[in-house]
Amino acid sequence: MNENRTALVTGANKGIGFAVAQGLGAIGFTVAVGARDDTRRAEAVARLRTEGVDAFGVALDVTSDDSVAAAATTVERTAGRLDVLVNNAGISGPADDGAQDPTTLDLDVLRTVLDTNVFGVIRVTNAMLPLLRRAPSPRIVNMSSNMGSLTLRTGPVLAAYAPSKTMLNSITAQYARRLADTNVIVNAACPGWVATDFTNFAAPRTPEQGAAIAVRLATLPDDGPRGGFFDDNGVVPW
């Protein structure tokens, strides 16, 4: 693996995002740790470096146009190009008091979840595309969930979070169509039910297990699949 390859992982200070950073770093990527919180970002970078990963921090709030633009400048100044973008940052949104019951849905909750889980992905992807286009084999991985599958309909009723992942899947397909005649390969990944703060750590899979599919899609060969939705077992139905 070319040691000069650089990967940006959003929401990389903890959980699945940190595990993705670890996984990519372990196979030789320089990892840009994207995170909002300065202290947690610095701690994540320090931990990666103690593990032998070449890592640097990128201040990144995916809900802010200015923050995203500044992050692109940081990556360009530090690495010159971007080989992999993993859009991992995401939120579940509050679910108490009927906030995500479709019959009593709090539209402010829906807006907030979409701003991070969908609009944030678009902000970051479009800001980073010029840097990705400089790479020989650029990859974009959008961290989704099978809760967004209209076929499977898994998990609890969460009328903000689940539709945000459905829309993310559709956006992924649209990017793949638009970039079909380029070397940029775009796919969505489902990490499965992972023990993180999102699940109150009451889930059977480790962050490392959840990160594996993202690492795999980030390192696809040039003839790899495009515009798909995958987990460890293969294709996830839309």
URGISUL-V92721 format. One record per run of one state. SS is the DSSP state (~ for helix, > for strand, _ for the rest). FROM is the first residue (numbers start at 1). TO is the last residue. If there is no record, write none. Layout:
ss-><SS & SS>
from-><FROM & FROM>
to-><TO & TO>
This chain:
ss-><_ & > & _ & ~ & _ & > & _ & ~ & _ & > & _ & ~ & _ & > & _ & ~ & _ & ~ & _ & ~ & _ & > & _ & ~ & _ & ~ & _ & > & _ & > & _ & ~ & _ & > & _ & ~ & _ & > & _ & > & _>
from-><1 & 6 & 11 & 15 & 27 & 30 & 36 & 38 & 51 & 55 & 60 & 65 & 80 & 84 & 88 & 96 & 99 & 102 & 105 & 107 & 133 & 139 & 145 & 146 & 149 & 161 & 179 & 185 & 191 & 194 & 195 & 197 & 200 & 205 & 206 & 207 & 219 & 229 & 232 & 234 & 236>
to-><5 & 10 & 14 & 26 & 29 & 35 & 37 & 50 & 54 & 59 & 64 & 79 & 83 & 87 & 95 & 98 & 101 & 104 & 106 & 132 & 138 & 144 & 145 & 148 & 160 & 178 & 184 & 190 & 193 & 194 & 196 & 199 & 204 & 205 & 206 & 218 & 228 & 231 & 233 & 235 & 238>
